């Protein structure tokens, strides 16, 4: 049974698709002489199921495939991986647009 509407929407939109999931965590910050750029940590895999508030994805590991359960409440964005773009392409750099 799905308790979380976000999980249900993710399942309806992305079931069996290769996705990139952003939890809002920052992996590293690139420092330049005049600016800083955060690189978000993302998880990539095939969304296979939803269990309650959990989103189940299958991630390709070095020695095979492993199921990972993500807390839907910690997910910021989910985007299907294709040749159009990724999470980094969705977020607009407001500071860069002003220049």
SULDA-V630003 format. One record per backbone hydrogen bond with DSSP energy under -1.0 kcal/mol. CO is the residue of the C=O (numbers start at 1). NH is the residue of the N-H. If there is no record, write none. Layout:
# SULDA-V630003
[[CO/NH] [CO/NH]]
This chain:
# SULDA-V630003
[[1/52] [4/8] [5/9] [6/10] [7/11] [8/12] [9/13] [10/14] [11/15] [14/17] [17/47] [18/81] [19/45] [20/79] [21/43] [22/76] [22/77] [25/41] [28/39] [30/37] [35/32] [37/30] [39/27] [39/28] [43/21] [45/19] [46/58] [47/16] [49/56] [51/54] [53/72] [54/51] [55/70] [56/48] [56/49] [57/68] [58/46] [59/66] [64/61] [66/59] [68/57] [70/55] [71/74] [72/75] [77/22] [79/20] [86/89] [87/91] [92/94] [93/97] [94/98]]
